[in-house]
Amino acid sequence: MRYEILGPLRVVDERGSAPLRAQKLATVLAVLLIRSDQVVMAEQLTREIWGELPPQRTTAGIYVCISRLRKFLDRPGGKDPIITRPGGYMLRRASTECDFDAFERLVSDGRKHVRRGAHAEAAGCFEQALALWRGPAFGNVQAGPIVAGFLKRLDEMRIECAEMSAEVQLELGRHQELVGRLRSLVAEFPLRETFYRQLMLALYRSERKSEALGIYESARRVLDRELGLEPGRKLRELRHTVLAST
């Protein structure tokens, strides 16, 4: 059995994938996965499901959710992955049972390849890591405090992976192939200067200097409007390089 969280939360086994359609069950499983092999107190689950103003008799509601989740996760010959502990519950899982673990391993391997200058191998790792994403992480889960905090970490990891992937692709001379992807990343993350710099560099190395300068001006307008800031040193230096070559 495999848990997949890099997109709508679902459970995959030899029979196929099964998404969790019940919102409360999806939330409970998400929290248990985030805190795998740790006890999650019933009060934490209550806050995650119902917020700061829970209804009465939430203990019974949590019990029902756990009971239904156990039935959903039940597999022939398998052990119950949810363990009851005093005041809460714990999910047991192996590191090979979640796509997030595979994502972390691939990113870590990619970093190691970068450090030794093996850009082709690094690019392969980063591309495999990004291919694991099927959409927004926990896309069908209500985001309470625990889920929301984890999502911020996940989003940052995904953005950093995309940055590193583009960087090694540039090192490999794949400038023209990168332009379309980087335009999409700039549109998705308009305050991330790294993507502007990478897009400018890809255009500049593709002999599209006027377009590269146009990207700088777009970055300058967005950063000024949204943050009241000028582009950073790396962007400014790249602009000067492009201007000096015209």
PyMOL commands that set and color helices and strands:
alter all, ss='L'
color gray80, all
select helices_A, chain A and resi 23-34+42-50+58-73+95-97+99-115+119-131+145-171+175-188+193-205+209-227+233-244
alter helices_A, ss='H'
color red, helices_A
select strands_A, chain A and resi 2-4+10-13+16-19+40-41+82-85+88-91
alter strands_A, ss='S'
color yellow, strands_A
deselect
rebuild
show_as cartoon
